[in-house]
């Protein structure tokens, strides 16, 4: 994943997820820094509502076909 902001572009790798009390915790790495993202239940509902948009659902439905029929860098197929 990538975060783009006025401060720059940062790669984020999520390595694990767990529960800590009332939070879902995503553990990962952003650049050289270990990081934890704490999601409240309201944050989870926000993400769910964002991902249930028609354009996102269409993208997710097309994704397996994009992967299966992805062209090689030479342009001749896989």
C-alpha positions in Angstrom: 0.0 0.0 0.0 1.1 3.5 -0.5 0.3 6.8 1.3 0.6 10.0 -0.7 0.7 13.3 1.1 2.3 16.7 0.9 5.1 15.2 3.1 5.9 12.6 0.5 5.0 9.1 -0.6 5.3 6.2 1.9 5.0 2.5 1.4 3.1 0.7 4.1 3.2 -3.1 4.5 0.6 -4.7 6.8 2.0 -7.8 8.4 -0.5 -8.8 11.0 -3.8 -8.0 12.5 -5.2 -8.6 16.0 -7.6 -7.3 18.7 -6.5 -5.2 21.6 -9.4 -4.4 23.9 -11.9 -2.3 21.8 -9.6 -1.9 18.9 -8.6 -3.9 15.8 -4.9 -3.4 15.5 -3.1 -3.6 12.1 0.6 -4.2 12.6 3.0 -3.2 9.8 5.9 -1.2 8.6 6.1 2.2 7.0 9.5 2.6 5.5 11.9 1.7 8.3 9.4 2.3 11.1 7.3 -0.3 12.7 3.7 0.9 13.0 0.4 0.0 14.6 -2.9 1.3 13.3 -5.7 1.2 15.9 -9.2 1.0 14.4 -12.3 1.8 16.6 -15.6 0.0 15.8 -16.7 3.3 14.1 -13.6 3.3 11.9 -14.4 -0.2 10.8 -18.0 0.8 9.9 -16.6 3.7 7.9 -14.3 1.4 5.9 -17.2 -1.0 5.3 -19.4 1.9 4.0 -16.6 3.2 1.8 -15.9 -0.2 0.3 -19.6 -0.9 -0.5 -19.7 1.7 -3.2 -20.6 0.5 -6.7 -17.2 1.4 -8.3 -15.3 -0.5 -5.6 -17.5 -3.6 -5.8 -17.1 -3.5 -9.6 -13.3 -3.3 -9.3 -13.3 -6.2 -6.8 -15.4 -8.3 -9.1 -13.1 -7.7 -12.1 -9.9 -8.2 -10.1 -9.7 -12.0 -10.5 -10.1 -11.7 -14.3 -7.4 -8.9 -14.4 -5.0 -11.2 -12.5 -5.8 -14.2 -14.7 -5.6 -12.4 -18.0 -2.9 -9.9 -17.1 -0.5 -9.3 -20.0 3.2 -9.9 -19.6 5.5 -7.0 -19.8 6.3 -8.0 -23.5 2.6 -7.5 -24.3 2.1 -11.2 -25.5 0.0 -12.4 -22.7 1.0 -14.8 -19.9 
